Amino acid sequence: MEIGDVVKSLKGRDTGRVFVVCELVDNNFVNLVNGDTRKLENKKRKRLKHIEVIGHTQVLNKQNLLDADIKKTCKTYLNGGKDA
C-alpha cells in the first residue's frame, strides 16, 4: 500500500465507496480521502484489511491540490475508468 493508491472500501457503512490513500498511519491503518464526504481536512482512518486497491493516481503530487481533484479521480474509478 502506498500514498496515491485508489482503493475501494470492503467493510463498514462506506462499503463500495472509492477513496484515495493520502497517508500511511502504521502497518494496519491508512488515512483516506474522497473529496466529497471525506475531505483533506477530515480524513477517514481505515484498516488495511477492509480496503482493496483498484488503481493508482498521481493527483496527490499536484502542487495546489483541491478536494475537487480528488473527487473527480474517485468518480472516474467508481465508473470503472482509469485515471488520466
C-alpha positions as CSV (number, residue, x, y, z in Angstrom):
1,M,0.0,0.0,0.0
2,E,1.3,3.4,-0.9
3,I,0.2,7.0,-1.0
4,G,-1.8,7.7,-4.1
5,D,-3.4,4.2,-4.3
6,V,-7.1,4.3,-5.3
7,V,-9.0,1.9,-3.0
8,K,-12.5,0.5,-2.6
9,S,-14.0,0.1,0.9
10,L,-15.0,-3.5,1.7
11,K,-16.4,-3.1,5.2
12,G,-18.3,-0.5,7.2
13,R,-21.0,2.0,6.4
14,D,-18.9,3.3,3.5
15,T,-18.8,-0.1,1.7
16,G,-18.4,0.2,-2.0
17,R,-17.1,3.8,-1.9
18,V,-13.9,4.8,-3.6
19,F,-11.1,6.6,-1.8
20,V,-7.5,7.8,-2.3
21,V,-4.8,6.9,0.2
22,C,-3.3,10.2,1.5
23,E,-1.3,9.0,4.4
24,L,0.1,5.7,5.9
25,V,-0.5,5.7,9.6
26,D,1.2,2.4,10.5
27,N,1.3,-1.3,9.4
28,N,-2.5,-1.7,10.0
29,F,-4.1,1.7,9.2
30,V,-4.2,4.3,6.4
31,N,-5.9,7.7,6.1
32,L,-8.3,8.1,3.1
33,V,-10.0,11.0,1.3
34,N,-12.6,11.1,-1.4
35,G,-13.1,14.9,-1.9
36,D,-16.8,14.6,-1.1
37,T,-17.7,13.1,2.3
38,R,-14.1,12.8,3.4
39,K,-12.1,16.0,2.6
40,L,-8.4,16.7,3.1
41,E,-9.1,18.3,6.5
42,N,-11.3,15.4,7.7
43,K,-9.5,12.2,6.7
44,K,-11.0,8.7,7.2
45,R,-8.9,6.2,9.1
46,K,-9.4,2.7,7.9
47,R,-7.8,-0.7,8.4
48,L,-5.8,-2.2,5.5
49,K,-7.8,-5.4,5.6
50,H,-11.0,-3.5,5.0
51,I,-9.9,-2.0,1.7
52,E,-9.0,-3.2,-1.8
53,V,-6.6,-1.5,-4.1
54,I,-8.1,-0.8,-7.5
55,G,-5.6,1.6,-9.1
56,H,-3.1,4.3,-8.6
57,T,-3.2,8.1,-9.2
58,Q,-0.7,10.9,-9.3
59,V,-3.3,13.5,-8.2
60,L,-1.7,13.8,-4.7
61,N,1.5,15.0,-6.3
62,K,-0.2,18.1,-7.7
63,Q,1.0,21.5,-6.4
64,N,-2.3,23.1,-5.4
65,L,-4.4,20.1,-4.5
66,L,-8.1,20.6,-4.2
67,D,-10.9,18.3,-2.9
68,A,-12.5,18.7,-6.3
69,D,-9.5,17.0,-8.0
70,I,-9.7,14.0,-5.6
71,K,-13.5,13.8,-6.1
72,K,-13.0,13.7,-9.9
73,T,-10.5,10.9,-9.6
74,C,-12.7,8.9,-7.3
75,K,-15.7,9.3,-9.6
76,T,-13.6,8.1,-12.5
77,Y,-12.7,4.9,-10.8
78,L,-16.2,4.4,-9.4
79,N,-17.5,4.4,-13.0
80,G,-14.9,1.8,-14.0
81,G,-12.5,4.1,-15.8
82,K,-8.8,4.8,-15.3
83,D,-7.2,8.0,-14.0
84,A,-5.9,10.2,-16.7
